[in-house]
Amino acid sequence: MQAEKTQTRVYQLPLELEMLYDGLDDLGIGPRYISHIRKGEWHVELGGPRHEYQSFVLAEIAEKAEDVQDGKVELIGPDLQEIEPDSSLPFGIEVKVYGSELNVDHSEFVERGTLMGLLFLEGWMLVGARTNVWVRVNKKVIPRSSFVKLAQSMRASVLSMCPIAEAVEVRIIIGAPEVGGQELVNKYLEHANEYWESVDARHKGLSDEDVDTFYGCTICKMIAPNHACIITPSSLPYCGIMSFYSAKAIYDIDPSGYVFEVPVGDVLDSKIGSYSGVDDVIWEKSGHRHKHFYLHTTIKYPTTNCGCFEAASFYIPEVDGVGLSQRRYFGPTPIGISFSKIAGMMSGGAQNHGFKGISVLTIRSPKFLQGDGAWDRIVWMPKTLKLEVADVVPEEVYDKIATEEDCLDTAELKKFLIDKKHPVIQKYWKDGEPQPLEVPFPGEDWPE
């Protein structure tokens, strides 16, 4: 990136706690301002599908106090009023946080506080997390908004939600063409990916059998009132920004907050992930709507979804198999609809048998969909996702899983599976033919 392309401005927010929200009086802040901004309503769109979800929001825990200048805001690129209306640009946000009692286990807690500083801001729309972020800003609030105000809202949110945070510094990168575009964002994205890899590495050494308490999260009840996530060492939220360790850390900081303990109780079926403690808790947290959550299956009593999942799994009855898709894939799937339509159909907190929100981290879990047959039942996924998780797909199955380059309808998929001798044929079909399950409608019970 050439030096002359750099356009950087530095601001200093007031440090006094009683001044956290000073200057934000003309913008509403709170859950009531969560919005979906449609085409024609937005002044600028940041990240999302037009930029192949290569934008990001990173919340990083700093080890030393001197690594964070509290209240500092660095803006690289144009401010809101300097962007042409109806523009769509890649972006990145780095939030560095220090606290003498903070450690890496609090990363995702701080990340949620950061995102809520955007989600709850009047006229701003947020979908997704990490590199799956998609932001729009409504034309109506442009005269009252700026990226500095966004940074102030994020800092205030982190300090309000996390009492052991002591200092917050924000850098916002807007990838306008004149400052380097996507290339500029990628420069900072590389560091974000390295940080997330180091955080995620902690998940690998712990199994569900090693603990007697799981955790749950209801932060998305504001948009899906009957929804709750269950978090175990091998079953992570599909938003991709909370691990078992971070759920425990959040609960320890705020035991009366949106993260709660879930006693494991009796292990009813470890393969499908059925636990009496989970069923008891989810019955109460769902307003007495959902009796069972099976943690390791798409097909039968899957966990509910709010709407911020990185990816999704779905049952394909014509081949009695399971397909996967993700936000970065915009084409059709073998069930005839795109990921966006799958996401819209299964959002909102209903229990949709045959559909399940997942994260890429969950795909990497040793227990991934083991209640459905795991990789022996997975028959289709986008090429990009297949390459992304190639290191965890069993070698003997990898070439037998179709992508959009192989087939896009169930008839072609069936032929592909037969030609490749996919294990689904031997283990789940009968006499060379699929045996489709009669999946109940959303919210209905399976026959005993």
N, C-alpha and C positions, 0 to 999 in steps of 0.2 A: 504494500500500500504506500503510495507516494505521500510525502509529508505535506505537500501543498493541498492535499485533499482533506486533511484533518480539520474539523471544525468543532472545537471543544470549548465549552463554557462551564465554569465552576461557580456554585452557589453555596451559601451557608445558611442552614435553617436555624431558628432559635433553639437553644439547648434546654431552656427551663421547661420542666414537665407541664407546668400550667399553660404553656404556650404551644403544646403539641399540635393543636388544631387551629392556631391563630392564622388567619389568612384563608382558611377554608370555609368561612362562614357562608359564602355564596354558593356552595356546592353541598347537596345532601349527601350524608354518609350513613350507611346502615343497610341491613338485609332488605328493607323495602325498596331499595334502589337497584336491586339485581334486575338486569334487563336483557332482552334479546333485541339486538338492533339489526334491522333488515336492510337489504340493498335499497339505496335511495335515501336512507336515513343517516348513513354514516359519512362523516367528513374524511376520516382516514381509517383504513383497515391495516392492522399490524399482524404479521405472521399468518398462520392458518394455511388452508389448502393451496392458495395461489402461490405460496412460497414453499410448498412441499413440507410444511411443518419443520422448517429448519431455523426457526426462531426459538427463543428460550427465556425463562425466568429462573435465575439461580439465587438461592439463599445459602451463603457459605458461613460457617462458624470459624472465626479467626482465633488462633491460639494465643496471640499476644495483644495486649491493649493498644500498643503502639501501631499495630497493623490496621486500626480502624480510626478514622477521624470522624467523630460523632457529628451528625448533622450535615456532613459534606454531601453535595449533590453534583455529579459530573454528567453533563449532557453532551454527547457526541452526535452531531447531526442537527437537523432543523427542529425547532419547537413546533407545537401544534399549529399556531397561526401562520407559520412559514411554509406549511405543507399545502400543496394545491388540493382543493376539494376533490373528493372521490378517488384519492390516491390509495394505493396498496403497497406497503413497504415491509421488508423484513426488519426484525428488531431483536434486541437482547436487553435484559435487565440483570445486573449483578447487585445483590444486596449482601454486604459484609456485616456480620454482627459479632460483637464481643460481649462476653460476660464471664466473670471469674468462675461461675459455677456451670457455665455452658460447656458441652462437649459434643462430639460428633453424633451422639445418640439423639441430640435435640435438633438435628439438621432439618428434618422434615416438619417438625413442629414450627420452627421458625419460617420454613418455606410456606406453610399454610397461612401464617400470619401475614407474610408478604403478599400472597395472592389475594387474601381478603381485603387488603388495602386497596386493591384494584377492583375486585368484584363488587364491593359495597359502595363504590364511588358513583355518584349520579352521572348518568350519561355514558358510562363505560361498560362494555360487554367483555366478559372473559369466558373462554371455553378451554378446558384442558389444563395441563401443567407441564413443567420441565420443557421438553422440546416440542410438545404437542399443543403449545399455546396459540390461541387465536383471539385477537383483541379488536374491537371496533369502538370508535368514539363518535357519539351522536353530534350532528351539526348544531343542535340546540345549545350544547354546553361549551362549544368552542370559545366564545367570547369570555367565558368564566374559567376555562381550564388551561392547564399547561403541564408539561412533563415534570416541572419542579413541584407543582401541586400533587401530582401523582406520587412522586418520591416522598413528599411530606406525609401523604396518606399512608403509604407503605410503612414508613418509619414509625408513625404513630400507632399503626395497627400492631406491629411487632412489639413495641414497648408496652402497649396496653395488654396484649394477650400473654406475653411472656415476661413475668416480673423479674426473672433473673437475667434478662438482656440489659446491658448497660450502655452500649454504643452501637449506632447503626449508620452505615455509609452506603450511598446508592450511586450506581453508575447506570445511565440509560443510553443505549446505542441505537440510533435510528438509521437504518441502512438505506438512506436516500442515495440515488445515483451519484450525486456530486461529492459524496464522502466515501464512496467505495462500495455501496450496495451490499449484496449478499456476501461478498468477499470480506468486507469489514466485519459483519456479524460473525462469520465463520472463525475469524481470528480469536474472538472471545468465546465462541461456542466450544472450541477445542479444550479450553481450560475447564469449562462447565462439565463437559463429558468426563474428564479425568477426575473431577471432584465427585461426581455421582458414582463413578465406578468404585472409588475408594469407600464411599458410604455403603453401597450395595454389597460389597464384598463381605460385610459382617453377617449377612443373612445366611451364608452358606453353611455355617458350622452348627446350626441349631435345627432340631426336628420337632414336630408336634409332640412326639412321645417324650420329649425332654422336659415338658412343662405341664403344670396342672391348672394353669389359668391362661385363657386367651383374652383378647381385647375386642372391643367393638367401637365403632365410630358413627356418630349421627350428625356430623357437621352439615351434611347435605339435606337434612330434614326440611330446611327452608324451601327447597325446590322439589323434594320428594318426601312428603310427610310420613309415609309408611315404610321408608327405607332405612336400613342400617347395614353397615359393613361388619363382617367378622374378620379379625386379623389374627392369624396364627403364624408360626415360623415358616410354614410352607404355603399359606394362603394369604396373599397380600392384597390390599385394596387395588382395584383396577385403575385408579387415578395414577398409580405409580409413585406417589410421593409419601408413603408411610410404610415403615417396616415394623416388625414385631418389637424390635428394640425401641424405636421411636414412639410407638404407641405406649409402651411401658413408661418411657421418660415423660411423655405428655401427661399420663395419668398421675405419675408421682408429683408433677408440678401442680396440676389442677384436677384433683380427684372428683370434683363436682362439675367438671366441664363436659365437653362433647365426646370424650373418650372414656369408656367404662370397662370394668372387669367383667369377664365372662368365665365362670367356673366351667371346666371341661365336663365335669359330671361323669356319667357312665359312657364308655365308648360303645356305641350301638353297632357301628360298622366303620372300622377305620379306613377301609378301602374307598368307600364313597364319601367319607368324612361326615359321619352322622354321630352327633354327641347330644346326650340328654340336656347338658347345660346350655348348649347353643340353642336348642329348641325352646327351652324354658325362657331364655332371655329374649329371643327374637319374637316370641309370641307377645310379650309385653311391649317391646320396642316398636313393633309393627302395628300397634293398636288392635291387637287380636285379629290380625288378617292372615298371618303366615304361621303355620304350625311347624314346618320343618325347613331347615336349611341344610342341604348336603353340599359340603364345601368343595368336593373334588369331582363334580359332574356338571355337565351342561344340560343333560336330558331330563333328569328327574329331580324336582325340588331344588333348582339352582338358586343361588343367592340373587337378591334383587339388584337393580341398577338405578342410579340417579341420572347420569348423563355424561359424566366426565371420564369415561373409560378410554384407555389407549387403544384397545383392541376388543374383539368379540369372537366368541365361538358360537356355532350354530349347527343344529341337527339337520342333516340332509336325508329325509326319509327314503328317497328313491334309491339310495345306495346304502342306507342304514349306517351312515358314517357321519363324522363331524368335520366341519370346515372352520377355518380361521380367517379373519380379515382384520385390518387396522385402519386408522384414520388417514395414513399416508397413501393408501390405495384408493383410487377414485373410480375404478372401473366396476363392472358388474361382477357378481358372484354366481355360483351355480344355482342358487335359489332364486335368481332372476332380479335381485335388487342390489343396490350399492351399499357400501358401509353406512353412508349417511342415513339411508332409509332404515337399515337394520337398527341403527342407533336410536332414531326417532321412535321406532316401533317398541323398543324394549326399555325406554327410559321412563322415569317417573315413579319408580318404586313398586311396580307390579311384578309378580313372580311369573315370568314367561318361561314355561317348560320348553326346553330346546334352544334357549338363548341365554348367553351369560357374558357379562362384561369381564374382561381380563386385562392385565397389564403385561408388558413384555417380561417383567421380572417373574410374574407368575408362570409364564411359559417355560421359564428356566428352572422351575421347581421340580424336584424329583417326583412329587406327587401330582404333577399337572394332569388334570382330567383322568386320574387313574380309575375313578368310578365309572367312566365311559369306556375304558380300555386303553387310555393313554395314547401313545403314538401308533398303536395298532388299529386305532379307530379314526385317526385323523387322515383325511383323504384329500384335502384341498387347502391351499393357502396362497396368498400373493407371493410372487417371486421375491420382492424386496424383503418381506417378513421372513421368508424361508432362508434367505441368505443371512439375515440378521441373527437368527437363532440356530444357524447350521451346526454350531458346536454342541448343542444339546439334543439334536435330533438323532436317534439311533442310526448308525451307518447303514444297516440293512433295510431301513425303511425310507431313508431320505429320497432316493430316486423314484420311489413308488408313490410319493405324495405329489399330486398334480398342482400346477399353477395356472394362471390366466393364459400362459403361453401354450398350455396343453389342451385346455378345454374350458368352456364357459357355460355349458348346460349339462343337465344330469345324464342324458343319453350318452354324450361323449365321455363324461366322467366315468360312467359305468364301464364303457369299453376300455378306457385307460386303465382302470383298476384291474380288469381281467387280464389285459395284456401284460401288465407289470406284476401280476400275481401278488397284489397287496394283501397283507395279512387279514384285513377285514373280511375277505372272502372265506377264508378257512375258519375264522373264529366266530363270525357273526351271521354269515349267509347260510342258506340251506340248499343243498343240491345245486350250487352255483348261482343262486338267486337271492337278492336282498330280502330281508324279512322286516319291512317297515313297522315301526312302533306307532301305535295310536296315541299320540301325544295329547293330553288334556288341554283345554283352553286356559289362558292365563288366569291364575287364581283358583283353578279347580284342583281337586285332589286326584292323585293317581289311584286306580283300582287296587285294592289290597291284593 
